[in-house]
Structures are given as structure tokens and as C-alpha cells.
Amino acid sequence: MDSASSQVKSNLSSEWLKGLGFVLLATLALSLQNVIARIATSTSSKKILGGIFELGGYVTADADKLQVSLLVLLLRVSFVVPLLWLLLFITRAGVFGEVKQIVTGSDRPLKIKIVVAGLLLFLSQTGTYLAIKDVGPAIAVTVFFIYPTATTLLAWKIFGDRPSWQQWFAIGLIYAGCTWLTFAPHPPLPKPVQALPTPAIVTTTSPSKSSLSETKQAPNIGESVTTTRPAKPVTQSSSSFAIGVIEAMLAGIVFAMEGIIAQSCFGKMNPAVFTGMIFSVEWVALLAVTLPFNTLPINSGLVLMGGLLSLATLSGYLFNNFGIKLIGAASVAIIGSSGPAVTSILAVLVLTESLTGENWLAIIVVTIGVILMNLAKAAKNRQNVSKSQIFSSSHSPRMLNIKDYLALAKRLFR
């Protein structure tokens, strides 16, 4: 009996470790996706892994940033959509029958929700790519992670699901961290084009008192040498940084709205099918707004970046789903909360981008807030299940205390 029990525990532990590995791979892939987006939208080549090789510079410096972001996103989704449907066809029997039933069915509100969710996904990802181009992946993704707070507040407003005090505390941490990250000193992002020093100009006229301060008399020659000081590198302005932060914030809010619509659809359709359909809607929207107005040439570098982005996206979704099957959605959400920190670390290691000490502290605060938010959500869901079981047994419900949260965290990260 003891050997059988130990064997069961060993199998459960092995499954949990496998699930943990899948979730970590998913987080790594989705974070790497943001780093690749930074390379794809960059107008100059970037040294990768400390200068081992260079990538980027596939668009010109004068290219419109909205066109750049839309084109890169279109290339990415153009790879994702067919590959996603191929995976759904392989892994889920009758998937096209489900889609046909939804499209030709009489549930008009469901169709409208799918279209709206796809358009919101398009807006959210466009805003994210714009923010990554403006402020870099570390800061853009950290600010984007206000979306769990927006989801919680929208659920309260729409479904009457009032946040617990633990969720309010996590919301405060996330907003405090994002505010700190916005107003703390940030390292400037150098522009790709820098002014070169102007060569010295030798004149044969004698120097006069009215000469500019930059004109100096050459010793023992009697000629004046006019020199120009080297221009300093043009760096990112505070207004550009503020615009990038606002773009990331709006992208997070829009993503939260898409998540609320998704929750209302999952009772009527499979989440995997829903994902395929909203990506298809996004693809159509991108084709409609990009191709007629795009003036940027598509080169092999951009196509390569689109392919890498799609691989990172699909790998993240696949590993995430494997993790959910093994350790549950709650554990996956909590471990995946490390996204801002992982993206920041990859940005520094892969792109050698710099962050100040205050930036790191703010990113850590936001990451802790997101983890606490998901812990509180998992505990609240567990509490709701316990309540329904207790009420069915005619007992009084018991509120969760701090020991319950500690026990949950210990079980998730053991």
C-alpha cells in the first residue's frame, strides 16, 4: 500500500515538473517574441548576444513607425494563421465542422463577439509593437501587464465580481510599479543616425576679434582654423518615451477587453477554436489596413523576422497548453506572471539594452504584483468552489486566511 502511494506521489511530482518545464518554455518563447519584434521594427542593425552577430535594419530610418509595426505584424500573423489551423486540424478532430457550425449558425451575438475580439486583438498587438519600437521590450511589456488589473476591474463592472482585498493590494502594486517606471530616469535609446564630426576648414584670412568662439588661430602660422565640435548622438526624447508608455498601457487595456469577451464565448465554443478564429479576423483586418497604404518594401529580412515571430508565438501557445493540462490553469497563470522580468532579462542579454537600477526595481514590483494578482485569483476561485461544496452540505462558508495563500504558493512552487 505504501509503495503504491509513493508511486502515485512520484508520478504526480514528475508530471508537475514536466508542466513547470512547459510553462517556463512558454514564458521564454513569448518573451523572446517581444525581443524579436524589437529587432524587426528597428531601423538599424543591433548587436545580438554582445556582438556575436547582428540583425535588424530592415527598414529605413525615415519609415513611418505605424507602417513598420503594421507590416511586421502582418508578416507574423500571415505565418501564424495557416500554421495555427494546421495544428488545430491535426490535434482536434472535427475542428472545421465546429467552425462551419458557428459561421452558419443562428447565434449572431457569438459571431459579433468573435469579430470584435479579433479587432481588439489587432489593436492590442499593434499598440504593443508601437510601444516596443518606442521604449524597448522591457518597459513596453512591463507596462502592458496592467491588463490583469483592467480585466479584474472590468469583471467587477460587468459581472459584479468584486475584487478581494488581496486583489486590490496587487492592483496597487502594479500601478505603483508602472508609475515608477514611467517617471523614473530611463536610459535614452540612441537614434540610428548620428551626426558625424565636421572636418576642419582651413582659411587664409587673418583672425579677428569678431570671429566665432569656435575659430582658433593656428600657432606660428598666422592662419585661422575653423573647427566644428562633434555632434552628440541624438537620443530618445521624453515625449517619445511618454508616447511609448501610453501605447503599452492602451494595448494592455484593449487586451483585457478582448479577454472579457473571450470568457463570455468559452461557454459556447472551444477556446482553441476561438483563438484560431480571432487570429483569422485579425489577419483580415491587417490586410485591409496595411496593403492599400503600405509604401515599405518587403525584403527577406522582414520575412525572416515574421517567421521567427510566428514560431515564438505558436511555441508559446503550445507549451502553455501542455502546461495547463499537467498542472492546471492557475499554476500556469502564476508562473507566467514572470513575463515582465523574463522579457527585461532577455532584452539585456540578447539586445544588450541598458536599464537603470530604478527601472529594475519597478519591473520587480510589477512582476510581484502580477504574481500576487494571480495567486489571489486562484485562491478566490478555490474559495468559490469550497463555498458551493459547503452550501450543498448545509455548512457555513469559511473565508480564506493568509495561511491558505501561503499553502497555495508552497504547493505551486514546491
C-alpha positions in Angstrom: 0.0 0.0 0.0 2.8 2.4 0.9 4.7 1.6 -2.3 1.6 2.2 -4.4 1.1 5.5 -2.6 4.7 6.6 -3.1 4.5 5.6 -6.8 1.4 7.8 -7.2 3.2 10.7 -5.5 6.2 10.2 -7.7 4.1 10.3 -10.8 2.3 13.4 -9.7 5.7 15.1 -8.9 7.1 14.1 -12.3 4.0 15.5 -14.1 4.2 18.7 -12.1 7.9 19.1 -13.0 7.1 18.5 -16.7 4.3 21.0 -16.5 6.6 23.5 -14.9 9.1 23.0 -17.7 6.5 23.6 -20.4 5.3 26.8 -18.7 8.8 28.1 -18.4 9.4 27.3 -22.1 6.1 29.1 -22.9 7.1 32.2 -20.9 10.6 32.2 -22.6 9.1 31.9 -26.1 6.5 34.6 -25.6 9.1 36.9 -24.0 11.5 36.2 -26.9 8.8 37.2 -29.2 8.9 40.7 -27.9 12.7 40.9 -28.3 12.3 39.7 -31.9 9.7 42.4 -32.5 12.2 45.0 -31.3 14.8 43.7 -33.9 12.2 43.6 -36.7 11.0 47.2 -36.1 14.5 48.6 -35.7 15.8 50.9 -38.4 19.5 50.0 -37.6 21.2 46.7 -37.1 21.5 45.5 -33.5 24.3 43.5 -31.9 23.0 40.2 -30.7 24.4 38.5 -27.6 27.1 41.0 -27.1 28.1 41.3 -30.7 28.3 37.7 -31.8 26.2 38.7 -34.9 24.0 41.5 -36.0 20.3 41.6 -37.0 17.9 44.4 -37.9 17.9 47.4 -40.0 15.4 46.0 -42.5 13.5 49.3 -42.7 14.9 52.8 -43.4 15.3 55.4 -40.8 12.6 57.7 -42.3 10.0 54.9 -42.4 6.7 55.7 -40.7 6.6 53.7 -37.4 2.9 52.8 -37.8 3.6 51.3 -41.2 6.6 49.5 -39.9 4.6 48.0 -37.0 1.6 47.0 -39.1 3.9 45.4 -41.8 5.8 43.3 -39.2 2.6 42.3 -37.5 1.0 41.3 -40.9 4.0 39.1 -41.8 3.9 37.5 -38.4 0.1 36.8 -38.5 0.4 35.6 -42.1 2.6 32.8 -40.8 0.6 32.2 -37.6 -2.9 31.7 -39.1 -2.2 28.8 -41.5 0.1 27.1 -39.1 -2.4 27.5 -36.2 -5.3 26.0 -38.3 -3.0 23.2 -39.4 -2.2 22.4 -35.7 -5.9 22.5 -34.8 -6.7 20.2 -37.7 -4.1 17.7 -36.5 -4.8 17.8 -32.8 -8.6 18.4 -32.8 -10.9 16.2 -34.8 -13.9 17.9 -36.5 -12.4 21.4 -36.0 -13.7 22.7 -39.3 -17.1 21.3 -38.6 -17.2 23.4 -35.4 -16.2 26.5 -37.3 -18.8 25.9 -40.0 -21.5 25.4 -37.3 -20.5 28.7 -35.7 -20.3 30.7 -39.0 -23.6 29.3 -40.5 -25.4 29.1 -37.2 -28.1 31.4 -35.9 -26.1 32.7 -32.8 -25.5 36.2 -34.1 -24.2 37.6 -30.8 -21.5 35.0 -30.7 -20.4 35.9 -34.2 -20.3 39.6 -33.3 -18.2 38.8 -30.2 -15.7 36.8 -32.3 -15.3 39.7 -34.8 -15.0 42.3 -32.0 -12.4 40.2 -30.1 -10.4 39.8 -33.3 -10.4 43.5 -33.9 -9.4 44.2 -30.3 -6.5 41.7 -30.6 -5.4 43.6 -33.7 -5.5 46.9 -31.9 -3.7 45.5 -28.8 -0.9 43.9 -30.8 -0.4 47.0 -32.9 -0.1 49.1 -29.8 2.3 46.7 -28.3 4.6 46.8 -31.4 4.5 50.6 -31.5 5.4 50.7 -27.8 8.3 48.2 -28.3 9.6 50.3 -31.1 9.4 53.5 -28.9 10.6 52.3 -25.5 12.0 48.9 -26.0 10.6 45.5 -25.0 11.4 45.6 -21.3 9.5 48.7 -20.4 6.7 48.2 -23.0 5.9 44.6 -21.8 6.0 45.7 -18.1 3.5 48.5 -18.7 1.4 46.2 -20.9 1.0 43.9 -17.9 -1.5 46.2 -16.3 -4.0 44.1 -18.3 -4.8 41.8 -15.3 -5.9 44.8 -13.3 -8.1 46.0 -16.2 -9.6 42.5 -16.5 -10.3 42.4 -12.8 -11.9 45.8 -12.8 -14.0 45.1 -16.0 -15.2 41.8 -14.5 -16.3 43.7 -11.4 -18.2 46.2 -13.5 -19.7 43.7 -16.0 -20.2 40.5 -14.0 -20.3 42.0 -10.5 -17.2 40.0 -9.4 -15.9 42.4 -6.7 -12.1 42.2 -6.2 -10.9 40.9 -2.8 -8.6 43.0 -0.6 -5.7 40.8 -1.8 -6.5 41.7 -5.4 -6.8 45.4 -4.5 -3.3 45.2 -2.9 -1.9 43.6 -6.1 -3.6 46.2 -8.3 -1.9 48.9 -6.2 1.5 47.3 -6.6 1.1 47.0 -10.3 0.0 50.6 -10.7 2.7 51.9 -8.4 5.4 49.9 -10.3 4.2 51.2 -13.7 4.1 54.8 -12.4 7.6 54.5 -11.0 8.8 53.0 -14.3 7.2 55.9 -16.2 8.6 58.8 -14.2 11.9 57.3 -13.1 15.0 58.3 -15.1 15.3 56.0 -18.0 18.3 55.2 -20.3 18.0 57.0 -23.6 17.5 54.9 -26.7 20.0 56.2 -29.3 18.7 57.0 -32.7 20.3 55.1 -35.6 21.5 58.1 -37.4 24.3 60.1 -35.7 25.8 63.3 -36.9 29.5 62.9 -37.9 32.2 65.5 -36.9 32.6 68.2 -39.5 36.1 68.2 -41.0 38.4 71.2 -40.1 38.2 74.0 -42.6 41.4 75.9 -43.2 41.1 79.6 -44.2 43.7 82.1 -45.3 42.1 85.1 -43.7 43.5 86.6 -40.5 41.6 86.1 -37.3 39.6 88.9 -36.0 38.0 89.7 -32.6 34.6 89.2 -34.1 35.4 85.6 -35.1 33.3 82.9 -33.5 34.4 81.2 -30.4 34.9 78.0 -32.4 37.6 79.8 -34.7 41.1 79.4 -33.2 44.4 80.8 -34.5 46.8 78.2 -35.6 50.1 78.7 -33.7 53.1 80.2 -35.6 51.2 80.1 -38.9 49.0 83.1 -38.9 46.1 81.2 -40.4 42.8 80.6 -38.7 41.5 77.0 -38.4 37.7 76.7 -38.2 36.6 73.6 -36.4 33.2 72.2 -35.5 32.6 70.2 -32.4 31.3 66.6 -33.0 27.6 66.5 -32.6 26.3 64.4 -29.8 24.2 61.3 -30.6 20.6 62.1 -30.9 18.7 60.3 -28.1 15.1 59.5 -27.3 13.1 62.4 -26.1 10.9 62.4 -23.0 7.8 62.9 -25.2 8.6 59.9 -27.3 9.1 57.8 -24.1 5.7 59.0 -22.7 4.0 58.1 -26.0 5.5 54.6 -25.8 4.3 54.1 -22.3 0.8 55.3 -23.2 0.8 52.9 -26.2 1.7 50.0 -24.0 -0.9 51.0 -21.4 -3.7 51.3 -24.0 -2.6 47.9 -25.6 -3.0 46.3 -22.1 -6.4 47.7 -21.6 -7.6 46.7 -25.0 -6.2 43.2 -24.4 -8.2 43.0 -21.2 -11.3 43.9 -23.1 -10.6 41.0 -25.5 -10.1 38.7 -22.6 -13.5 39.6 -21.1 -15.2 38.9 -24.5 -13.3 35.6 -24.7 -14.6 34.5 -21.3 -18.2 35.1 -22.4 -17.6 32.9 -25.5 -15.9 29.9 -23.9 -19.2 28.5 -22.7 -20.4 28.1 -26.3 -17.2 27.2 -28.1 -13.8 25.6 -27.6 -11.0 28.1 -26.6 -8.6 26.7 -29.2 -11.2 27.3 -32.0 -11.9 30.7 -30.6 -8.2 31.5 -30.8 -8.0 30.4 -34.4 -11.0 32.5 -35.4 -9.9 35.7 -33.8 -6.4 35.4 -35.3 -8.2 35.0 -38.7 -10.2 38.1 -38.0 -7.0 40.0 -37.1 -5.3 38.8 -40.3 -8.2 40.2 -42.4 -8.1 43.5 -40.6 -4.3 43.7 -41.1 -4.7 43.0 -44.8 -7.3 45.7 -45.1 -5.4 48.5 -43.3 -1.8 47.6 -44.4 -1.7 46.6 -48.1 -3.6 49.6 -49.6 -1.5 52.1 -47.7 1.9 50.4 -47.2 4.8 52.0 -49.0 7.6 50.0 -47.4 9.3 47.3 -49.4 9.1 43.7 -48.1 12.6 42.2 -48.0 14.0 38.8 -46.9 15.0 40.2 -43.5 11.4 41.2 -42.7 10.1 37.8 -43.9 12.6 36.1 -41.7 11.5 38.2 -38.7 7.9 37.4 -39.4 8.7 33.6 -39.5 10.6 33.8 -36.2 7.8 35.8 -34.6 5.3 33.2 -35.6 7.4 30.3 -34.3 7.8 32.1 -31.0 4.0 32.7 -30.8 3.0 29.2 -31.7 5.6 27.7 -29.4 4.4 29.8 -26.5 0.8 28.8 -27.0 1.6 25.1 -27.4 3.8 24.9 -24.4 1.3 26.9 -22.4 -1.5 24.4 -23.3 0.7 21.5 -22.4 1.4 23.1 -19.1 -2.3 23.7 -18.4 -3.0 20.0 -19.0 -0.3 18.9 -16.5 -0.5 21.5 -13.7 -3.7 23.5 -14.2 -4.5 27.0 -15.5 -4.0 28.6 -12.1 -0.4 27.4 -11.7 0.3 28.4 -15.4 -1.0 31.9 -14.8 1.1 32.4 -11.7 4.3 31.1 -13.2 3.6 33.0 -16.5 3.4 36.2 -14.4 7.1 36.4 -14.6 6.8 37.7 -18.2 7.9 41.3 -17.5 11.1 40.2 -15.7 11.9 37.5 -18.3 11.4 39.9 -21.2 13.7 42.5 -19.4 16.4 39.9 -18.8 16.2 38.8 -22.5 16.4 42.4 -23.7 19.6 43.0 -21.7 21.2 39.6 -22.7 20.2 39.4 -26.3 20.0 43.1 -27.3 22.4 44.5 -24.7 19.9 47.2 -23.9 20.5 49.0 -20.7 18.1 49.6 -17.7 18.7 51.7 -14.7 18.5 50.4 -11.1 15.2 52.2 -10.7 13.9 50.5 -13.8 14.8 47.1 -12.5 13.1 47.8 -9.1 9.9 49.0 -10.8 9.9 45.9 -13.1 10.3 43.7 -10.0 7.4 45.5 -8.2 5.1 45.0 -11.2 6.1 41.3 -11.5 5.4 40.7 -7.8 2.0 42.5 -8.2 1.1 40.3 -11.2 2.1 37.1 -9.3 0.0 38.2 -6.3 -2.9 39.1 -8.5 -2.9 35.6 -10.0 -2.4 34.0 -6.6 -5.4 35.9 -5.3 -7.5 34.9 -8.3 -6.6 31.3 -7.8 -7.4 31.4 -4.1 -10.7 33.2 -4.8 -11.7 30.6 -7.4 -10.9 27.9 -4.8 -12.9 29.7 -2.2 -15.9 29.9 -4.6 -15.7 26.1 -5.2 -15.4 25.5 -1.5 -18.4 27.7 -0.9 -20.6 25.8 -3.3 -19.5 22.5 -1.7 -20.1 23.7 1.8 -23.5 25.2 1.0 -24.5 21.9 -0.6 -23.6 20.3 2.8 -25.5 22.9 4.8 -22.4 24.3 6.5 -21.2 27.8 6.9 -18.6 29.1 4.5 -15.1 29.8 5.8 -13.1 32.8 4.5 -9.6 32.0 3.3 -6.8 33.4 5.5 -3.1 34.1 5.0 -2.2 30.5 5.7 -4.3 29.4 2.8 -2.4 31.7 0.4 0.9 30.5 1.8 -0.1 26.9 1.4 -1.2 27.6 -2.2 2.0 29.3 -3.1 4.0 26.5 -1.5 2.1 23.9 -3.5 2.6 25.8 -6.7 6.3 26.4 -6.3 7.4 23.3 -4.4 
